[in-house]
């Protein structure tokens, strides 16, 4: 793919008072390609939960073409085979208006594995230039096969 079919990628995650910030950061870093870690900067917001508990939210939007391509390729090719198959089979559950929404497991990432999850995830939104579901599925499949 000469020009990237992806406009940008959003990554966001929260750190609760009961979690170790360094370990969560290590997990998030695993979801990003090592060569581009310095190109990704997170904005930090200190929040309060329903019961007044501290929650720190981290967010970033990745726009540089080569970084966007590398991050998408890294995530989609490093997903477990089972999750990649599930994602491609049920892509309509993950795509809305040209955006692919992924929830990555923090604990699995800390163990050097990328797996989809539901609770307390690292949230990734990959915004495609196209809103065509078949085209998005094809791009995901191609990126998932990349080394």
C-alpha positions in Angstrom: 0.0 0.0 0.0 1.7 3.1 -1.2 -0.5 5.6 0.6 -2.1 4.7 3.8 -5.9 4.0 3.8 -6.0 5.1 7.4 -6.5 8.8 8.4 -5.5 8.5 12.0 -5.5 6.3 15.1 -6.7 7.2 18.6 -5.4 5.4 21.6 -6.8 5.9 25.1 -6.5 4.1 28.4 -7.2 4.7 32.0 -5.1 4.0 35.1 -7.0 3.4 38.3 -5.6 4.0 41.8 -5.2 0.3 42.3 -3.1 -0.1 39.2 0.6 0.5 38.8 1.1 3.3 36.2 4.5 1.9 35.1 3.0 -1.5 34.4 0.1 0.0 32.5 2.5 2.2 30.5 4.6 -1.0 29.7 1.4 -2.8 28.5 0.5 0.2 26.3 4.0 0.4 24.9 3.7 -3.2 23.8 0.7 -2.3 21.7 2.9 0.2 19.7 5.8 -0.7 17.4 9.1 -0.2 19.3 10.6 1.9 16.5 7.8 4.6 16.9 7.4 4.8 20.7 9.0 8.3 20.7 6.6 9.5 18.0 3.5 8.8 20.2 2.8 11.3 23.1 -0.1 10.9 25.4 -2.1 13.7 27.0 -2.8 13.1 30.7 -6.1 14.0 32.4 -6.6 13.5 36.2 -10.2 12.6 36.9 -12.4 11.3 39.8 -14.5 8.2 39.6 -18.1 7.9 40.9 -16.9 7.4 44.5 -14.2 10.0 44.3 -11.4 7.5 43.4 -8.6 8.9 41.3 -8.5 7.8 37.7 -5.9 9.0 35.2 -6.9 9.1 31.6 -4.3 9.0 28.8 -5.2 9.9 25.2 -3.4 10.4 21.9 -4.2 10.9 18.2 -1.6 9.5 15.8 -1.6 11.3 12.4 1.8 10.9 10.9 1.4 8.5 7.9 4.3 6.2 8.6 3.5 6.0 12.3 -0.2 5.3 11.6 0.6 2.6 9.1 3.2 1.0 11.5 0.8 1.1 14.5 -2.1 -0.4 12.6 0.1 -3.1 11.1 1.6 -3.9 14.5 -1.7 -4.2 16.2 -3.5 -6.2 13.5 -0.6 -8.6 12.8 0.2 -9.2 16.6 -3.4 -10.0 17.6 -3.8 -13.6 18.6 -4.8 -15.8 15.6 -8.2 -16.5 17.3 -8.9 -12.8 17.9 -7.8 -11.8 14.3 -10.2 -14.4 12.9 -13.0 -13.3 15.2 -12.4 -9.7 14.2 -12.5 -10.4 10.5 -15.6 -12.7 10.9 -17.5 -10.1 13.0 -16.0 -6.9 11.6 -19.4 -5.3 11.4 -19.5 -5.4 15.2 -16.2 -3.4 15.4 -16.7 -0.9 12.6 -18.9 2.2 12.7 -18.9 5.0 10.2 -15.4 4.2 8.9 -13.8 3.6 12.3 -12.6 0.3 13.6 -12.9 0.0 17.4 -10.6 -2.4 19.3 -10.4 -3.0 23.0 -7.0 -4.6 23.9 -6.4 -6.4 27.1 -4.0 -4.6 29.4 -2.9 -7.8 31.3 -2.3 -9.7 28.1 -0.2 -6.8 26.7 1.8 -6.8 29.9 2.6 -10.4 29.1 3.6 -9.5 25.5 0.4 -10.7 23.9 -2.3 -8.7 22.1 -5.8 -9.9 22.8 -9.2 -8.4 22.5 -11.2 -7.9 25.7 -14.3 -6.1 27.1 -13.4 -4.8 30.5 -10.9 -2.0 31.4 -9.2 -2.1 28.0 -6.6 -0.1 26.0 -9.0 1.5 23.5 -7.9 1.8 19.9 -9.9 3.6 17.2 -8.5 3.2 13.7 -10.1 5.8 11.4 -10.2 4.7 7.8 -10.5 7.1 4.8 -13.2 4.8 3.4 -16.5 3.9 5.1 -17.0 0.8 2.9 -17.1 -2.2 5.2 -15.7 -4.6 2.6 -12.8 -2.3 1.9 -12.1 -1.9 5.6 -12.2 -5.7 6.1 -9.8 -6.2 3.2 -7.3 -3.6 4.6 -7.5 -5.3 8.0 -6.9 -8.7 6.5 -3.8 -7.4 4.6 -2.4 -5.6 7.6 -3.0 -8.6 9.8 -0.9 -10.8 7.4 2.1 -8.3 7.5 5.2 -9.4 9.4 
